[in-house]
């Protein structure tokens, strides 16, 4: 017994595809971190397993810890996995007559214009459950044809006969006038009470018929799935003694009470990775511009942080499906510790995107996995040691890793085991490098001026190599890098983003008209927050507008200060446009396409590790032979344990540093400094 009953706790749990991470921070600064295998069949089990494990470490029952918990934040891949695996509920779509096929036609363009063979993902609602109803709203919001209520009743009857689980309503131009959608929703909800009806104008009142209908359909399909999961999890936590409100991490990087998200589960599609904003806030002192590369067991999530802020976009794409919801600008690739290496029928080596997951996991886990993964490669190359990990829940078997790599890569390629392992590693790191280039160079940012933050359980093994290839001068491996996102959840505020499509010329609208429209939007968001958030939350609001040159498809977002004039907004737009595209159209007309408001509710941030007091380094453990990189090859590398390195410790590469949640590799000539927070700062040679 450690006397934890008198302590107040903040708890964050991040359920990933391979591991479930828990971080628990007390009001006096003590911290506890656990990592347990996820349970794909029941993700909530990972949450309770993590609570059991931290309770075991403290000598307390989970109920005692939860009764003393003032904040509980949860991030989960439940919505993402349901969408990617097609495990959505059975949905019916009601749309404007003549537009039932918009969901299937999509935007009419391919994401990759050079690949004409890649199939589109399956249409989420088959045609016989997509029903058109007469009635027409014009783009300016005027009513052209009244809503055919009798036809709507027949459509609802047909969906009733199909025994749909949920209904999505998306009528033409509802962002400009939602009267028809509101009436349709009233009739549908009278028939199906509760959250079974999703209305596009309530969810995403934005221009773009396909994206709006796609978002509404996905949300409708997620409601029964996520509602069941979150309701059971919330009830289970409360039964154990949790008294505070369960908070969920949204795709926009902010949190929201569980009751407020049950009708909008589409906001959870990036829950977990979106914590990167909160996670990098504590590192902002290192550099104004950071690239975070969080590598877990299943994937790698890459984002850019500038001035402590991660850009938030108005849409995202997951598995080929488009969603018009606010989401942090994250690029994800299937390159994690469990990423599988194979040789295809043409004799080419492929690494990813498929992964081994938590069950059976990499071959070295000894749980039935047959195919070699990145983890197996690191074990074969000596970068990881064989033996116990994750508090004894995992055992890495060197021989099993060798057998899998030999059978599935080395022999099919006709090369030796070492060459096979190095080939897998270099191809994996090429995927990682390209992911960083996508989020930096393709966004108009130069990685050579930025610091790479290597996080996640596998980030430290690849950070130096990827940064060197990109020209980044420095790498930072955060303290407790393996629970990077869980840490970030405890630094995430409440957040609500609302964007509404408008049309018009910036110069013709006038300053007063623009401000009035933003103030109306502000009042709407304030009302939502007052109903959804706890009382007494200190809030902060920001405004933005979306602009483009006439004839262009995509808009550029520009922040708007409350006193900004049209001239100032134009100047800010041109600066951002030139940064992105390298040119502007001086004096050109600007189309206003949208305006929005973001409200943040301040929550006390509980992040970071307690400062390290010791100075200097302690003796290294015995060295280990490992393959460092293509420049050094194999070498005897000193192995240090992170707990034996105090603040101010300096090491010259090559070196291996092992910790509870990650392993870090530095190349020849690299220099490492342990700062006062326990972060590992690596200056590259």
C-alpha positions in Angstrom: 0.0 0.0 0.0 1.4 3.4 -1.0 -1.2 5.6 0.4 -2.6 6.6 -3.0 -6.1 7.1 -1.5 -5.2 10.6 -0.5 -3.8 11.4 -3.9 -5.8 12.8 -6.9 -5.0 11.3 -10.3 -5.3 12.1 -13.9 -5.4 9.1 -16.2 -5.0 8.7 -19.9 -5.5 5.4 -21.8 -4.6 5.0 -25.5 -5.8 1.8 -27.1 -3.7 1.1 -30.2 -3.7 -1.8 -32.6 -0.9 -3.7 -30.8 -0.6 -2.2 -27.3 -2.7 -0.3 -24.8 -0.8 2.5 -23.0 -1.8 4.0 -19.7 -0.2 7.1 -18.1 -1.3 8.1 -14.6 -0.1 11.4 -13.1 -0.8 12.6 -9.5 -1.5 16.1 -8.2 2.0 16.0 -6.6 3.8 15.0 -9.7 4.3 11.2 -9.3 3.9 9.2 -12.5 3.2 5.6 -13.4 3.2 4.2 -16.9 2.1 0.7 -18.0 1.9 -1.0 -21.4 -0.2 -4.1 -22.0 -1.2 -6.0 -25.1 -4.4 -4.8 -26.8 -7.4 -7.1 -27.2 -8.7 -6.5 -30.8 -11.9 -8.5 -30.1 -12.8 -6.3 -27.2 -10.7 -3.0 -27.0 -12.3 -2.1 -23.6 -10.5 -5.2 -22.1 -7.2 -3.5 -22.8 -8.4 -0.5 -20.7 -9.3 -2.7 -17.7 -6.1 -4.8 -18.1 -4.0 -1.6 -18.0 -5.9 -0.5 -14.8 -5.3 -3.9 -13.3 -1.6 -3.7 -14.1 -1.1 -0.2 -12.6 -3.1 -1.2 -9.6 -0.9 -4.3 -9.1 2.2 -2.0 -9.3 0.8 0.3 -6.6 -0.7 -2.4 -4.4 -4.2 -0.9 -4.9 -7.4 -2.1 -6.4 -8.4 -0.3 -9.6 -11.5 0.9 -7.9 -9.4 2.8 -5.3 -7.5 4.6 -8.1 -10.6 5.4 -10.1 -12.4 6.9 -7.1 -9.5 9.3 -6.7 -9.4 10.2 -10.4 -10.3 13.8 -11.4 -9.7 13.3 -15.2 -9.9 10.2 -17.4 -9.1 10.7 -21.1 -9.5 7.9 -23.6 -8.3 7.5 -27.1 -9.3 4.5 -29.2 -9.1 3.1 -32.7 -12.6 1.7 -32.4 -14.1 4.1 -35.0 -11.1 3.8 -37.4 -11.1 0.0 -37.2 -14.9 -0.2 -37.8 -14.5 1.9 -40.9 -11.5 0.1 -42.3 -12.9 -3.4 -41.7 -16.3 -2.6 -43.0 -17.9 -3.3 -39.5 -20.3 -0.5 -39.8 -24.0 -0.8 -39.0 -26.6 -1.2 -41.8 -27.3 2.3 -43.0 -30.0 3.8 -45.3 -29.4 7.1 -47.1 -32.2 9.6 -47.9 -31.1 12.2 -50.5 -32.4 14.5 -53.1 -34.1 12.9 -56.1 -31.5 12.4 -58.9 -28.5 12.4 -56.5 -28.7 8.9 -55.0 -25.5 7.9 -56.9 -23.4 10.8 -55.6 -22.0 8.5 -52.9 -20.8 6.1 -55.6 -19.6 8.7 -58.2 -17.5 10.3 -55.5 -15.6 13.3 -56.8 -15.0 11.8 -60.2 -11.3 12.0 -59.8 -8.8 9.4 -58.5 -6.6 10.0 -55.5 -3.7 8.7 -57.6 -4.2 10.0 -61.1 -1.5 7.6 -62.4 -3.0 4.4 -61.1 -6.1 3.5 -63.1 -6.2 -0.1 -61.9 -6.6 0.4 -58.1 -10.2 -0.4 -57.2 -12.4 2.1 -55.3 -13.3 1.0 -51.8 -16.8 -0.6 -51.5 -19.7 1.8 -51.5 -20.9 2.0 -47.9 -24.6 2.0 -48.8 -25.8 -0.2 -51.7 -28.0 1.4 -54.3 -31.3 -0.1 -53.1 -30.8 1.6 -49.7 -30.0 5.0 -51.3 -33.4 6.6 -51.9 -34.2 9.9 -53.6 -36.9 12.3 -52.5 -38.4 15.2 -54.5 -37.7 18.7 -53.2 -35.0 21.1 -54.1 -33.0 23.9 -52.4 -30.9 26.1 -54.6 -27.2 27.0 -54.0 -28.3 30.4 -52.7 -30.6 28.8 -50.1 -33.9 29.5 -51.9 -36.5 26.8 -52.3 -37.0 25.7 -55.9 -39.3 22.7 -55.2 -41.1 22.0 -51.9 -40.1 18.8 -50.0 -42.3 15.9 -51.0 -43.3 14.6 -47.6 -45.4 11.8 -48.9 -42.4 10.6 -51.0 -40.3 10.9 -47.9 -42.7 8.7 -45.9 -42.5 6.1 -48.7 -38.7 6.2 -48.5 -38.7 5.7 -44.8 -41.2 2.8 -45.1 -38.7 1.2 -47.6 -35.8 1.6 -45.2 -37.9 0.3 -42.4 -38.6 -2.8 -44.5 -34.9 -3.2 -45.0 -34.4 -3.2 -41.2 -31.7 -0.6 -41.3 -29.8 0.1 -38.1 -29.4 3.8 -38.8 -30.4 6.5 -41.4 -28.4 9.3 -42.9 -30.2 12.3 -44.4 -28.2 14.4 -46.9 -30.2 16.8 -49.2 -28.8 19.1 -51.8 -27.5 22.5 -50.6 -28.6 22.0 -47.0 -25.6 24.0 -45.9 -27.3 27.1 -47.4 -30.8 26.2 -46.1 -31.4 23.3 -43.8 -35.2 23.6 -43.7 -35.8 20.4 -45.8 -33.3 18.4 -43.8 -34.8 19.6 -40.5 -38.3 18.5 -41.6 -37.0 15.1 -42.9 -35.1 14.6 -39.6 -38.2 15.4 -37.7 -40.2 12.7 -39.6 -37.4 10.1 -39.3 -36.8 10.7 -35.6 -40.5 10.3 -34.9 -40.2 6.9 -36.4 -36.8 6.0 -35.0 -36.2 7.8 -31.6 -32.7 8.2 -30.3 -29.5 8.6 -32.2 -30.3 6.5 -35.2 -30.7 9.4 -37.6 -27.8 11.5 -38.8 -28.5 14.8 -40.5 -25.7 16.3 -42.7 -26.5 19.9 -41.9 -26.2 19.2 -38.2 -23.1 17.3 -38.6 -21.1 19.1 -41.4 -22.9 22.1 -43.0 -20.3 22.4 -45.8 -20.2 22.6 -49.6 -19.4 19.3 -51.4 -22.2 16.8 -51.9 -20.0 13.7 -51.9 -17.9 14.6 -48.8 -21.0 15.7 -46.9 -23.0 12.5 -47.8 -20.0 10.3 -47.1 -19.5 11.9 -43.7 -23.2 11.5 -42.8 -23.2 7.9 -43.9 -20.1 7.0 -42.0 -21.3 8.7 -38.9 -24.7 6.9 -39.1 -22.8 3.6 -39.5 -20.6 4.3 -36.5 -23.3 5.3 -34.1 -24.5 1.8 -33.1 -20.9 0.5 -33.0 -19.3 3.3 -31.0 -22.4 3.9 -28.8 -22.3 0.3 -27.7 -18.5 0.4 -27.0 -18.4 3.7 -25.2 -21.6 3.1 -23.2 -20.2 -0.2 -21.9 -16.8 1.3 -21.2 -18.3 4.3 -19.3 -20.6 2.0 -17.3 -17.8 -0.4 -16.5 -15.6 2.5 -15.3 -18.4 4.0 -13.2 -19.1 0.6 -11.7 -15.5 0.5 -10.6 -15.8 3.9 -9.0 -15.0 6.5 -11.6 -16.8 9.7 -10.6 -15.5 12.2 -13.1 -16.7 12.6 -16.7 -15.1 10.2 -19.2 -13.4 12.4 -21.9 -12.7 11.2 -25.5 -10.0 12.4 -27.7 -11.3 13.8 -31.0 -9.7 13.9 -34.4 -9.2 17.6 -34.0 -6.8 17.0 -31.1 -9.2 18.2 -28.4 -11.3 16.3 -25.9 -15.0 16.0 -25.5 -17.3 14.5 -22.8 -18.5 11.0 -23.7 -22.2 12.1 -23.8 -21.5 14.8 -26.4 -19.7 12.4 -28.8 -22.1 9.6 -28.9 -24.2 11.3 -31.7 -21.0 12.3 -33.5 -18.7 9.3 -33.5 -17.2 10.3 -36.8 -15.2 12.8 -34.7 -13.2 9.9 -33.2 -11.8 8.5 -36.4 -8.3 9.9 -35.6 -8.7 9.5 -31.8 -5.3 8.5 -30.4 -2.9 9.8 -33.0 -4.5 13.3 -32.8 -2.9 13.7 -29.3 0.3 14.7 -31.1 -0.5 18.4 -30.5 -0.7 18.0 -26.7 2.3 15.7 -26.8 4.6 18.1 -28.6 3.6 21.2 -26.5 6.1 20.2 -23.8 8.8 19.9 -26.5 8.1 23.3 -28.1 11.1 24.8 -26.2 13.4 22.6 -28.3 12.5 24.2 -31.5 9.8 26.3 -33.1 9.3 23.7 -35.9 9.0 20.0 -35.1 8.3 16.9 -37.1 6.7 14.2 -34.9 7.2 10.6 -36.1 5.3 8.3 -33.8 5.9 4.7 -34.7 3.8 2.1 -32.9 3.2 -1.5 -33.5 0.9 -1.1 -36.5 1.6 2.2 -38.1 3.6 5.4 -38.2 1.8 8.8 -37.7 3.7 11.9 -38.9 2.7 15.5 -38.1 4.3 19.0 -38.1 4.1 21.3 -35.1 4.8 25.0 -35.6 4.9 27.3 -32.6 3.3 24.5 -30.5 0.4 24.1 -32.8 -0.5 21.2 -35.2 -2.5 22.4 -38.2 -6.2 21.2 -38.3 -7.8 20.5 -41.6 -11.5 20.4 -42.5 -11.3 16.8 -43.8 -9.4 13.6 -43.9 -9.3 10.4 -45.9 -9.3 7.0 -44.3 -9.2 3.8 -46.3 -10.3 5.7 -49.4 -13.3 7.2 -47.7 -13.6 11.0 -47.3 -14.8 12.7 -44.2 -15.6 16.4 -43.9 -14.7 16.7 -40.2 -11.9 18.7 -38.5 -8.8 16.7 -38.0 -5.2 17.3 -37.2 -3.0 17.2 -40.3 -1.5 13.7 -39.8 -0.1 11.4 -42.5 -0.2 7.7 -41.6 1.6 4.8 -43.2 1.6 1.1 -42.4 5.1 1.1 -41.0 5.3 0.0 -37.4 7.0 -2.6 -35.3 4.5 -5.3 -36.5 4.7 -4.4 -40.2 5.1 -7.6 -42.2 7.8 -8.2 -44.8 7.0 -10.4 -47.8 8.3 -11.3 -51.3 5.6 -11.0 -53.9 4.9 -13.3 -56.9 7.2 -11.2 -59.0 10.2 -11.7 -56.6 10.0 -8.2 -55.2 10.5 -7.4 -51.5 7.5 -5.6 -50.0 7.3 -4.1 -46.5 3.8 -3.3 -45.3 1.2 -2.0 -45.2 -0.2 -5.2 -43.6 0.8 -5.8 -40.0 0.8 -8.7 -37.5 -1.2 -6.7 -34.9 -1.4 -7.8 -31.3 -2.6 -11.3 -32.1 -0.6 -13.2 -33.2 2.0 -10.4 -33.4 5.5 -10.7 -34.8 7.0 -14.1 -35.2 9.4 -13.5 -32.3 6.4 -13.2 -29.9 5.9 -17.0 -30.2 2.2 -16.6 -30.5 1.7 -18.3 -33.8 2.9 -15.4 -36.1 4.7 -16.9 -39.1 5.7 -13.8 -41.1 8.7 -11.7 -40.3 8.1 -8.1 -39.1 10.1 -5.0 -38.4 10.5 -6.2 -34.8 11.9 -9.5 -36.0 14.4 -7.7 -38.2 15.6 -5.5 -35.3 16.1 -8.6 -33.2 18.1 -10.4 -36.0 20.3 -7.3 -36.5 21.0 -7.0 -32.7 19.2 -3.7 -32.3 16.7 -5.4 -29.9 17.7 -7.8 -27.2 16.0 -11.1 -26.8 14.0 -11.6 -23.6 11.3 -10.0 -21.6 9.5 -6.8 -22.5 6.4 -4.8 -21.5 6.6 -5.8 -17.8 7.0 -9.5 -18.6 4.0 -9.7 -20.9 6.1 -10.4 -24.0 9.1 -12.6 -24.7 11.2 -11.9 -27.8 12.6 -15.1 -29.3 15.7 -14.6 -31.5 15.6 -18.0 -33.1 11.9 -17.6 -34.1 12.7 -14.2 -35.7 15.6 -15.8 -37.7 13.5 -18.7 -38.9 10.6 -16.4 -40.1 13.0 -14.0 -41.9 14.9 -16.9 -43.6 11.8 -18.7 -44.7 9.8 -15.8 -46.1 12.4 -13.3 -47.2 16.0 -14.6 -47.4 15.4 -17.9 -49.3 12.7 -16.5 -51.7 15.2 -13.7 -52.6 18.2 -16.0 -52.7 20.2 -13.9 -50.3 21.8 -14.5 -46.9 19.9 -13.7 -43.6 21.8 -10.5 -42.9 21.2 -9.1 -46.4 17.5 -9.9 -46.1 17.3 -8.1 -42.7 19.1 -5.1 -44.0 17.0 -4.9 -47.1 13.8 -5.0 -45.0 15.1 -2.3 -42.7 16.2 0.1 -45.6 12.8 -0.3 -47.4 10.9 0.3 -44.2 12.9 3.5 -43.5 12.3 4.6 -47.1 8.6 4.4 -46.3 9.2 6.5 -43.2 11.2 9.1 -45.0 8.5 9.4 -47.7 5.9 9.9 -45.0 7.8 12.8 -43.5 8.4 14.3 -47.0 4.6 14.2 -47.6 3.9 16.2 -44.5 6.7 18.6 -44.9 8.0 19.2 -48.4 4.5 18.7 -50.0 3.2 21.2 -47.4 5.8 23.8 -48.3 8.1 23.1 -45.3 11.8 22.3 -45.4 12.8 19.4 -43.0 16.4 20.6 -43.0 15.2 23.5 -40.7 13.3 21.3 -38.4 13.8 18.9 -35.5 12.6 15.3 -35.8 10.7 14.0 -32.7 11.1 10.2 -32.7 8.3 8.8 -30.6 6.4 5.6 -30.1 7.9 2.3 -29.1 9.8 1.9 -32.4 10.6 5.6 -33.1 13.9 5.7 -31.3 15.3 2.8 -33.5 14.6 4.8 -36.8 14.8 8.4 -35.8 18.5 9.1 -36.4 18.5 7.3 -39.7 15.4 9.0 -41.1 16.5 12.4 -39.9 19.9 12.0 -41.5 18.3 11.1 -44.8 16.1 14.1 -44.7 18.8 16.5 -43.6 17.3 17.3 -40.2 20.0 18.5 -37.8 18.6 17.0 -34.6 16.4 14.3 -33.2 14.5 14.4 -29.9 13.3 11.2 -28.3 10.8 12.2 -25.6 11.0 10.7 -22.1 8.6 7.8 -22.1 8.4 7.9 -25.9 6.5 4.7 -26.0 3.4 6.4 -24.4 3.8 9.6 -26.4 0.1 9.9 -27.4 -1.2 8.9 -23.9 1.0 11.7 -22.5 -0.5 14.1 -25.1 -4.0 13.3 -24.0 -3.4 14.8 -20.6 -2.3 18.0 -22.3 -5.3 18.3 -24.6 -8.0 20.9 -23.9 -11.7 20.6 -24.6 -12.3 21.7 -28.2 -15.2 22.3 -30.6 -14.7 23.3 -34.3 -17.6 24.5 -36.5 -17.1 25.4 -40.1 -20.0 26.6 -42.4 -19.8 27.0 -46.1 -20.6 30.4 -47.6 -20.2 31.9 -51.0 -19.3 35.4 -52.2 -16.4 37.7 -53.1 -14.3 38.8 -50.2 -14.1 42.4 -51.4 -17.9 42.6 -52.0 -19.1 41.2 -48.7 -17.8 44.1 -46.6 -16.2 44.0 -43.2 -19.4 44.4 -41.2 -21.1 41.6 -43.0 -18.2 39.2 -42.5 -17.9 40.0 -38.8 -21.6 39.6 -38.3 -21.5 36.2 -39.9 -18.6 35.1 -37.7 -20.3 36.5 -34.6 -23.4 34.4 -35.4 -21.2 31.4 -35.8 -19.6 32.2 -32.5 -22.9 32.4 -30.7 -23.9 29.0 -32.2 -20.7 27.3 -31.0 -20.9 29.0 -27.6 -24.4 27.5 -27.2 -23.1 24.0 -28.1 -20.3 24.3 -25.6 -22.6 25.5 -22.9 -24.7 22.4 -23.3 -21.9 19.9 -23.8 -19.1 21.0 -21.4 -18.9 21.2 -17.6 -19.7 24.5 -16.0 -16.9 26.9 -15.1 -14.6 26.1 -18.1 -12.4 29.0 -19.2 -12.7 29.3 -23.0 -10.8 30.9 -25.8 -12.1 31.4 -29.4 -10.4 31.8 -32.7 -11.9 32.6 -36.1 -10.9 31.6 -39.7 -12.1 32.1 -43.2 -11.5 29.8 -46.3 -10.4 31.6 -49.5 -9.4 30.7 -53.1 -8.9 32.2 -56.4 -11.8 31.9 -58.8 -11.9 28.6 -60.7 -9.8 26.7 -58.1 -11.1 23.6 -56.4 -9.4 23.8 -53.0 -9.3 26.6 -50.5 -6.7 28.0 -48.2 -7.5 28.7 -44.5 -6.6 32.0 -43.1 -6.9 32.9 -39.3 -8.9 36.1 -38.7 -8.3 38.5 -35.8 -11.5 40.1 -34.5 -10.5 43.5 -35.9 -9.1 42.3 -39.2 -10.1 44.1 -42.4 -10.5 42.6 -45.9 -7.1 44.1 -46.8 -5.4 42.3 -43.9 -7.2 39.1 -44.6 -6.0 39.3 -48.3 -2.4 39.9 -47.2 -2.5 36.9 -44.9 -4.0 34.7 -47.6 -1.3 35.8 -50.1 1.5 35.0 -47.6 0.1 31.5 -47.0 -0.7 30.9 -50.7 2.9 31.8 -51.7 4.4 29.6 -49.0 2.3 26.7 -50.3 2.6 27.2 -54.0 5.4 29.7 -54.6 3.3 32.4 -56.4 0.3 34.6 -56.0 -2.1 36.6 -58.3 -1.6 40.2 -57.1 -4.8 42.1 -57.0 -6.8 39.0 -58.1 -10.3 38.4 -57.0 -10.8 36.1 -53.9 -13.8 33.8 -53.4 -14.9 33.2 -49.8 -15.9 29.6 -49.4 -16.3 29.1 -45.7 -15.9 30.6 -42.3 -15.5 28.9 -38.9 -15.0 29.2 -35.2 -12.9 27.1 -32.9 -13.5 27.2 -29.1 -11.1 25.7 -26.7 -11.9 24.9 -23.1 -8.9 25.1 -20.9 -8.1 22.0 -18.8 -5.0 22.0 -16.5 -2.2 20.3 -18.3 -0.5 17.4 -16.6 2.3 16.3 -18.8 5.9 15.4 -18.9 8.2 13.5 -16.6 9.6 14.7 -13.3 12.9 16.5 -13.7 16.0 14.3 -13.4 18.3 15.2 -10.6 21.4 13.2 -11.3 24.2 14.6 -13.4 26.5 12.7 -15.7 26.3 9.2 -17.1 26.8 6.0 -15.3 28.7 3.0 -16.6 27.2 1.3 -19.7 26.0 -2.2 -19.7 28.0 -4.7 -21.7 28.2 -3.9 -25.4 26.2 -5.8 -28.0 27.0 -6.5 -31.7 24.4 -4.9 -33.9 24.0 -3.5 -37.4 24.1 0.3 -37.0 23.4 1.7 -40.5 24.7 1.3 -44.1 27.6 3.6 -43.3 28.9 1.8 -40.2 27.6 -1.7 -40.8 28.1 -4.2 -37.9 29.8 -2.9 -34.7 30.1 -3.5 -31.0 27.8 -0.9 -29.5 27.6 0.1 -25.9 24.2 -0.5 -24.3 22.9 2.0 -21.7 19.8 1.8 -19.7 17.9 5.1 -19.7 17.4 5.0 -15.9 21.2 5.1 -15.5 21.5 8.3 -17.5 21.0 11.4 -15.5 20.3 14.9 -16.7 23.3 16.4 -18.4 24.7 13.0 -19.5 26.5 13.1 -22.8 27.2 10.1 -25.1 29.0 9.8 -28.4 27.7 7.3 -31.0 27.2 4.7 -31.9 25.1 3.8 -28.8 22.0 1.9 -27.8 19.7 3.1 -25.0 17.1 0.8 -23.6 14.1 1.9 -21.6 10.8 0.6 -20.4 8.9 1.8 -23.5 11.4 2.2 -26.3 15.0 1.5 -27.5 17.1 4.3 -29.1 19.9 3.8 -31.6 22.4 6.5 -32.5 24.9 6.3 -35.3 28.7 6.9 -35.4 29.5 10.5 -34.7 26.1 11.3 -33.2 26.1 13.1 -29.9 23.4 12.6 -27.2 22.5 14.9 -24.4 19.9 14.1 -21.7 18.0 17.2 -20.8 16.4 18.1 -17.4 13.1 16.5 -18.5 14.7 13.3 -19.4 14.3 13.8 -23.2 17.2 12.4 -25.3 18.5 15.2 -27.6 20.6 13.7 -30.4 22.8 16.0 -32.6 23.5 14.2 -35.9 26.9 14.0 -37.4 
